[in-house]
Amino acid sequence: MKRLFILAASAVVLFACSNDKADEAKTTESTASATSEKDKKLQAAEFADAKYVDWGKKMNTQFSSGDVDGWITNFADNAKFRWSAGDSLDGKQAITNYWKNRRMNVIDSIQFTDEIWLPVKVNTAQTTHDMPGVWLLSWYTVHARYKNGQRLMFGVHVDYHYDANDKIDQIIQYIDRAPINAAVAKK
């Protein structure tokens, strides 16, 4: 009787183990199928290549050192520079003229600290005015000294959009320009 009980218990255990493996195989197959379906469906957004972070840091270094000519090489000819208040510059030449004048005649020195960079590839626009493609989002603190001796420290958020040739065709700078305008105003 004891042997019969042990034999029956062993059979139940073996049978239970084989069912788990079959269930596990079914679960693995369904998970793999769902993953491949998910991979086939394009995500609305994803991380972009980290090279864009390097490019953004290089641009800040170029601008900080006064190399506006090197800085502007990152822009497409049809680039648009937008500020959050609605002002804008259209075209690489307009951006060059504004920032060369600003950097050489208004800003004495400028440094960027506490930088945060996030490269994002937007596959599907979320609104009608969004642009698909690669965006480099950045946040940092600006330490500026102006030619008139005034100093200013402020936070800024900048979005860079890259075209198919990896040139910036749109830049949006979210900034409160009132303190800057006050700092550079002739007294």
MIKOLRO-178190 format. One record per residue (C-alpha): x, y, z. Coordinates in steps of 0.5 Angstrom, whole numbers, padded with zeros to 4 digits, always signed. Example, Ala and Ser with C-alpha at 12.3 -4.5 7.8 and 13.67 -1.06 7.14 Angstrom:
! residues 2
+0025-0009+0016;+0027-0002+0014;
! end
This chain:
! residues 187
+0000+0000+0000;+0006+0005+0002;+0009+0003-0005;+0003+0004-0009;+0002+0011-0005;+0009+0013-0007;+0008+0011-0014;+0001+0015-0015;+0005+0021-0012;+0011+0021-0016;+0006+0020-0022;+0002+0026-0020;+0009+0030-0019;+0011+0028-0026;+0005+0030-0029;+0004+0037-0026;+0012+0038-0028;+0010+0037-0035;+0004+0041-0035;+0008+0047-0033;+0013+0046-0038;+0007+0046-0043;+0004+0052-0040;+0011+0056-0040;+0012+0054-0047;+0005+0057-0049;+0007+0063-0045;+0014+0064-0048;+0011+0064-0055;+0005+0069-0053;+0010+0074-0050;+0015+0073-0056;+0009+0074-0061;+0006+0080-0057;+0013+0083-0057;+0014+0082-0064;+0008+0086-0066;+0010+0091-0061;+0016+0092-0065;+0013+0092-0072;+0008+0098-0069;+0012+0104-0069;+0013+0108-0062;+0010+0115-0062;+0017+0117-0059;+0024+0114-0057;+0031+0116-0055;+0035+0118-0061;+0042+0117-0062;+0047+0120-0056;+0051+0124-0062;+0046+0129-0061;+0048+0131-0054;+0055+0131-0056;+0053+0136-0062;+0049+0140-0057;+0055+0141-0052;+0060+0143-0057;+0055+0148-0059;+0055+0151-0052;+0062+0151-0052;+0063+0154-0059;+0058+0160-0057;+0061+0161-0050;+0068+0162-0053;+0065+0167-0058;+0066+0162-0064;+0059+0164-0067;+0062+0162-0074;+0063+0155-0072;+0056+0155-0068;+0052+0157-0074;+0055+0151-0078;+0050+0147-0075;+0044+0150-0078;+0041+0149-0084;+0040+0155-0089;+0032+0155-0088;+0033+0155-0080;+0028+0159-0075;+0030+0161-0069;+0024+0162-0064;+0023+0165-0057;+0018+0163-0053;+0015+0170-0053;+0014+0169-0060;+0020+0173-0063;+0023+0170-0068;+0029+0170-0073;+0028+0166-0080;+0034+0164-0084;+0041+0162-0083;+0044+0169-0085;+0039+0173-0080;+0041+0168-0074;+0048+0169-0076;+0047+0177-0076;+0043+0177-0069;+0048+0173-0065;+0054+0175-0068;+0052+0182-0066;+0050+0180-0059;+0056+0176-0058;+0061+0180-0060;+0058+0187-0058;+0053+0186-0052;+0055+0179-0048;+0062+0180-0045;+0062+0173-0043;+0058+0167-0042;+0058+0160-0039;+0053+0154-0039;+0052+0150-0033;+0048+0144-0030;+0047+0142-0037;+0041+0136-0038;+0041+0134-0045;+0035+0129-0048;+0035+0127-0055;+0029+0124-0058;+0026+0122-0064;+0019+0123-0065;+0016+0118-0070;+0009+0121-0070;+0007+0128-0069;+0002+0129-0063;-0001+0135-0065;-0002+0139-0072;+0004+0144-0071;+0009+0138-0068;+0015+0136-0073;+0017+0129-0073;+0024+0128-0073;+0030+0128-0068;+0029+0133-0063;+0035+0135-0058;+0032+0138-0051;+0036+0141-0046;+0036+0145-0040;+0042+0149-0037;+0044+0155-0033;+0047+0161-0036;+0052+0165-0033;+0052+0172-0037;+0057+0178-0036;+0055+0184-0041;+0059+0189-0044;+0056+0194-0039;+0058+0191-0033;+0052+0187-0031;+0052+0180-0029;+0046+0175-0030;+0044+0168-0028;+0038+0165-0031;+0035+0158-0033;+0034+0156-0040;+0030+0151-0044;+0032+0150-0051;+0029+0145-0056;+0033+0144-0063;+0030+0140-0069;+0035+0137-0074;+0033+0136-0081;+0034+0130-0085;+0042+0132-0086;+0043+0133-0079;+0043+0141-0079;+0038+0145-0074;+0032+0147-0078;+0029+0150-0072;+0031+0152-0065;+0026+0154-0060;+0029+0158-0053;+0024+0158-0047;+0027+0164-0043;+0024+0170-0040;+0028+0176-0044;+0025+0181-0039;+0031+0181-0034;+0036+0180-0040;+0033+0187-0043;+0033+0190-0037;+0041+0188-0036;+0043+0191-0042;+0039+0197-0043;+0043+0203-0043;+0043+0207-0037;
! end
